[in-house]
Amino acid sequence: MLYLVTFELRAVDPTGPRVETLSPDAPRPVPAEGAVVREGPGLSQWFIARGGEVEAHYLFDDAYAGAHPEALDAAHLAMLHALITFKLFDDGDVLIPPRQLAGVVRWPGLDERRRPLALSEI
């Protein structure tokens, strides 16, 4: 299976993360023109900033989901989405310079240590 997690990050009228399950033989989503793309084993990630919004996409396979089960955990995704939104915006303005935005929305690679967010770990 393939999984696509989408974060639509905006200060006004925020939404939560969206998770889709895709068949491995389904057409793969294509990053929008101008998106910053990062490819790695089991994970493709891209984002695009438009005005006061940032849209980030994470496409990964079962191997990545096995190594990073937090990538499909609803509580983890909700907290991560909220943390990134908090980091990005102040009174509707994007606080993070474009050159640093890639580091803010980047997910760990397949061989990197897990970083699950959970209240029990705080």
C-alpha angles and dihedrals in degrees: 000000000000125000128204120198116188126193117194100193117195136141096225120062095353121202129202127249119288120220123196130181114216131192112246089238094050117106110274117242113257121223115244117257109276094025119141105237130199121184127194140151108303094351134079115181132179139166139187129197117213117179108302095349136080123200116197127186130193119191115185143160136230092273091058092044089052093050093041108030088166087073088075099033109112095209093049093048092048092051093045091049091050093047093050091046090051091050094047106048142052118173089340095307121119107242099190117083113236093248091058097041093086090062093050096053097035118120121210118265125249093266096044124101118269117255106192118180113222135150090236090063097052 
